């Protein structure tokens, strides 16, 4: 089997299993790793096989490999997620934020809930005009013990999310909390929905744009880093 065919098969398997591929035939002579975060971010419990998921145990090792690689110049993260496990989402966001190479994110259909920290974890962020972001409080699922320590835990978790978002974009923590606790937009829930330009106006996302703009910005950041 030729090396080209083997590489193509490996790339197809990587796309199938993890939604990732390295773009190595760039007209700018840059090697860009494409990573997609889609569906629900899976945590310590496995979700049903019928649910589209992003598994953090796949993403974290790959990010470590990318940081140690000498043949990758930048990372483009495509986001279309409903959110998911808070701890796992924050772990991925922290890893992305700590990469030494240039990174750009692009919000497509949506980047909701814990997807918001993921969107702002890169060096620069884009959202398509029809893309949405939903900011809401941490959900409580399962049996919740009605004790002060339990509610303090959820409050601390919520603060971790707000602190991360405000540290990685120009939106202030107080404004983010106001949007999170908004009672006037979602009929049966708290929170705020931002569409395209609204996410930019709030200072969460840097710019409205698509794949063309996102790749152009990443190439620009790579050139500037050399």
C-alpha positions as CSV (number, residue, x, y, z in Angstrom):
1,X,0.0,0.0,0.0
2,X,1.4,3.4,-1.0
3,X,2.0,6.0,1.7
4,X,-0.5,8.4,0.0
5,X,-3.3,5.8,0.1
6,X,-2.5,4.9,3.7
7,X,-2.5,8.6,4.7
8,X,-5.9,9.1,2.9
9,X,-7.3,6.1,4.8
10,X,-6.0,7.4,8.1
11,X,-7.5,10.8,7.4
12,X,-10.9,9.3,6.6
13,X,-10.8,7.3,9.8
14,X,-10.0,10.4,11.8
15,X,-12.9,12.3,10.3
16,X,-15.2,9.4,11.0
17,X,-14.2,8.8,14.5
18,X,-13.3,12.3,15.9
19,X,-14.4,14.8,13.3
20,X,-10.7,15.9,12.8
21,X,-8.3,16.3,9.9
22,X,-5.1,18.1,9.2
23,X,-5.1,20.4,6.1
24,X,-1.7,19.8,4.7
25,X,-2.1,21.1,1.1
26,X,-2.6,24.7,2.0
27,X,-2.0,27.4,-0.6
28,X,-0.3,29.4,2.2
29,X,2.1,26.5,2.9
30,X,0.7,26.2,6.4
31,X,-0.5,23.0,8.1
32,X,-3.8,23.6,9.8
33,X,-5.5,21.1,12.1
34,X,-9.3,21.1,11.7
35,X,-11.2,20.1,14.8
36,X,-15.0,19.9,15.1
37,X,-17.1,20.1,18.3
38,X,-20.5,18.9,17.3
39,X,-23.7,17.6,19.0
40,X,-23.4,17.1,22.8
41,X,-20.2,17.1,24.7
42,X,-19.9,13.8,26.4
43,X,-18.6,13.6,29.9
44,X,-18.0,10.7,32.3
45,X,-21.2,8.9,31.3
46,X,-21.7,7.5,27.8
47,X,-24.7,9.0,25.9
48,X,-27.0,6.9,23.7
49,X,-25.5,5.7,20.3
50,X,-28.2,7.7,18.5
51,X,-26.9,11.0,19.9
52,X,-24.2,13.0,18.1
53,X,-21.4,13.6,20.6
54,X,-18.0,15.0,21.0
55,X,-16.0,12.8,23.4
56,X,-13.5,14.7,25.6
57,X,-11.4,11.6,26.0
58,X,-10.7,11.8,22.2
59,X,-10.2,15.6,22.1
60,X,-7.8,16.1,25.1
61,X,-5.1,13.6,23.9
62,X,-5.3,15.0,20.4
63,X,-4.7,18.6,21.7
64,X,-1.7,17.4,23.7
65,X,-0.3,15.7,20.5
66,X,-0.9,18.9,18.5
67,X,1.0,21.0,21.2
68,X,4.0,18.7,20.9
69,X,3.9,18.4,17.1
70,X,6.4,20.1,14.9
71,X,4.3,19.8,11.7
72,X,1.1,21.7,12.7
73,X,1.0,25.5,12.4
74,X,-2.5,26.3,13.7
75,X,-5.8,25.0,14.8
76,X,-9.3,25.8,13.4
77,X,-12.2,24.8,15.7
78,X,-15.7,24.4,14.1
79,X,-18.5,24.6,16.6
80,X,-22.0,23.3,16.3
81,X,-22.9,22.1,19.8
82,X,-25.9,22.2,22.1
83,X,-23.5,22.1,25.1
84,X,-23.2,19.1,27.4
85,X,-21.0,18.1,30.3
86,X,-19.7,21.2,32.1
87,X,-16.5,19.7,33.5
88,X,-15.5,18.1,30.1
89,X,-16.4,21.3,28.1
90,X,-14.3,23.4,30.4
91,X,-11.4,20.9,30.2
92,X,-11.4,21.2,26.4
93,X,-11.7,25.0,26.6
94,X,-8.7,25.2,29.0
95,X,-6.6,23.0,26.7
96,X,-7.5,25.1,23.7
97,X,-6.7,28.3,25.5
98,X,-3.3,27.0,26.6
99,X,-2.1,25.9,23.1
100,X,1.0,27.8,22.0
101,X,0.1,27.8,18.3
102,X,-2.5,30.2,16.8
103,X,-6.1,29.1,17.1
104,X,-9.4,30.3,15.6
105,X,-13.0,29.2,16.3
106,X,-16.0,29.4,14.0
107,X,-19.5,29.1,15.4
108,X,-21.8,27.5,12.7
109,X,-25.3,26.3,13.7
110,X,-24.8,27.1,17.3
111,X,-22.5,27.1,20.3
112,X,-24.8,26.8,23.3
113,X,-24.3,26.5,27.0
114,X,-20.8,25.1,27.7
115,X,-20.1,25.7,24.0
116,X,-19.7,29.5,24.8
117,X,-16.4,28.9,26.7
118,X,-15.2,26.8,23.8
119,X,-16.0,29.5,21.3
120,X,-14.0,32.1,23.2
121,X,-11.1,29.9,24.1
122,X,-9.2,30.5,20.9
123,X,-7.1,33.5,19.9
124,X,-9.8,34.8,17.6
125,X,-13.4,33.9,17.0
126,X,-16.0,34.1,14.3
127,X,-19.7,33.4,14.1
128,X,-21.8,33.0,10.9
129,X,-24.7,35.4,10.5
130,X,-27.3,32.8,11.4
131,X,-25.2,31.2,14.2
132,X,-26.6,31.2,17.7
133,X,-25.2,31.2,21.2
134,X,-27.3,30.5,24.3
135,X,-26.2,31.7,27.7
136,X,-28.0,30.1,30.6
137,X,-27.4,29.0,34.2
138,X,-25.9,25.6,35.0
139,X,-28.6,22.9,34.7
140,X,-29.3,20.6,37.7
141,X,-30.1,17.0,36.6
142,X,-30.8,13.9,38.6
143,X,-31.3,13.8,42.3
144,X,-30.3,17.1,44.0
145,X,-29.7,17.2,47.7
146,X,-31.4,20.3,49.2
147,X,-28.4,21.4,51.2
148,X,-26.6,24.7,51.2
149,X,-23.4,22.9,50.1
150,X,-25.1,21.6,47.0
151,X,-26.3,25.0,45.9
152,X,-22.8,26.5,46.7
153,X,-21.3,23.9,44.4
154,X,-23.5,24.9,41.5
155,X,-22.8,28.5,42.2
156,X,-19.1,27.9,42.1
157,X,-19.4,26.0,38.9
158,X,-21.4,28.9,37.4
159,X,-18.7,31.3,38.5
160,X,-16.0,29.2,36.8
161,X,-17.9,29.4,33.5
162,X,-18.5,33.1,33.8
163,X,-14.9,33.8,34.8
164,X,-13.5,31.8,31.9
165,X,-15.7,33.5,29.3
166,X,-15.0,37.0,30.6
167,X,-11.2,36.3,30.8
168,X,-11.2,35.2,27.1
169,X,-13.4,37.9,25.5
170,X,-14.2,41.5,25.9
171,X,-17.6,40.9,27.6
172,X,-17.8,41.8,31.3
173,X,-18.7,39.2,33.9
174,X,-21.6,41.3,35.2
175,X,-23.1,41.6,31.8
176,X,-22.7,37.9,31.1
177,X,-24.4,37.1,34.4
178,X,-27.3,39.4,33.5
179,X,-27.8,37.5,30.2
180,X,-27.5,34.2,32.0
181,X,-30.3,35.1,34.5
182,X,-32.5,36.8,32.0
183,X,-36.2,35.9,32.5
184,X,-37.7,37.7,29.5
185,X,-36.5,35.8,26.5
186,X,-36.9,32.0,27.1
187,X,-40.5,31.0,27.8
188,X,-39.8,28.2,30.3
189,X,-36.2,28.9,31.2
190,X,-33.6,31.5,32.2
191,X,-31.1,32.8,29.7
192,X,-30.4,34.7,26.5
193,X,-30.1,33.8,22.8
194,X,-27.7,35.7,20.7
195,X,-27.7,35.5,16.9
196,X,-24.7,36.3,14.7
197,X,-24.0,40.1,15.0
198,X,-25.6,40.2,18.5
199,X,-22.8,37.9,19.9
200,X,-20.2,40.3,18.4
201,X,-22.0,43.4,19.7
202,X,-21.9,41.9,23.2
203,X,-18.2,41.4,23.0
204,X,-18.3,37.6,23.2
205,X,-17.3,36.8,19.6
206,X,-14.7,38.9,17.6
207,X,-16.3,39.0,14.2
208,X,-19.1,37.8,11.9
209,X,-17.8,35.6,9.1
210,X,-17.6,32.1,7.6
211,X,-14.9,29.6,6.7
212,X,-13.2,31.9,4.3
213,X,-12.7,34.6,6.9
214,X,-11.8,32.1,9.6
215,X,-9.1,30.5,7.5
216,X,-7.7,33.8,6.3
217,X,-7.4,35.0,9.9
218,X,-5.7,31.9,11.0
219,X,-3.2,32.1,8.2
220,X,-2.6,35.8,9.2
221,X,-2.0,34.8,12.8
222,X,0.4,32.0,11.8
223,X,2.4,34.4,9.6
224,X,2.6,36.9,12.5
225,X,3.8,34.2,14.9
226,X,6.8,33.2,12.7
